[in-house]
Amino acid sequence: VMQRALSRLGHSVSVASTGSEALALIDGQPFDVVVTDLMMPGLSGTMLAAELAMRHPVLRRRLIVMTGGAATRDDEEFLARTDIVALNKPVTLAELNEAISRALQRY
């Protein structure tokens, strides 16, 4: 649903089902922003952020993390960081679009 809605707003959107699949996409082509969920099968949002920091530091600064609530203390600390754009679910299209605009302003 978000893919179609963001596409209608003019964004080019690629979708991955897992964090590992997302990394493969990111390694293979340029992206401006990464939107992820905190809780994913295999590679969590925090793990994805760590991989991005090593492989694609600019995208790490442009990472948007959606969450339905932090599951662990480490997750809570991760989401509280000032270099993370975090959105609490449910997320509206307007909120996500605004977060993308803010993320794009990061170097």
Secondary structure as the mmCIF struct_conf table of DSSP 4:
data_model
#
loop_
_struct_conf.conf_type_id
_struct_conf.id
_struct_conf.beg_label_comp_id
_struct_conf.beg_label_asym_id
_struct_conf.beg_label_seq_id
_struct_conf.end_label_comp_id
_struct_conf.end_label_asym_id
_struct_conf.end_label_seq_id
HELX_RH_AL_P HELX_RH_AL_P1 MET A 2 ARG A 8
TURN_TY1_P TURN_TY1_P1 LEU A 9 GLY A 10
BEND BEND1 SER A 17 THR A 18
HELX_RH_AL_P HELX_RH_AL_P2 GLY A 19 GLY A 28
BEND BEND2 GLN A 29 GLN A 29
BEND BEND3 ASP A 32 ASP A 32
STRN STRN1 VAL A 34 ASP A 37
BEND BEND4 LEU A 38 MET A 39
BEND BEND5 PRO A 41 LEU A 43
HELX_RH_AL_P HELX_RH_AL_P3 GLY A 45 ARG A 55
HELX_RH_AL_P HELX_RH_AL_P4 PRO A 57 ARG A 61
TURN_TY1_P TURN_TY1_P2 ARG A 62 ARG A 62
STRN STRN2 LEU A 63 THR A 67
BEND BEND6 GLY A 68 GLY A 69
BEND BEND7 THR A 72 THR A 72
HELX_RH_AL_P HELX_RH_AL_P5 ARG A 73 ALA A 80
BEND BEND8 ARG A 81 ARG A 81
TURN_TY1_P TURN_TY1_P3 THR A 82 ASP A 83
STRN STRN3 VAL A 85 ASN A 88
BEND BEND9 LYS A 89 PRO A 90
HELX_RH_AL_P HELX_RH_AL_P6 LEU A 93 LEU A 104
TURN_TY1_P TURN_TY1_P4 GLN A 105 GLN A 105
#
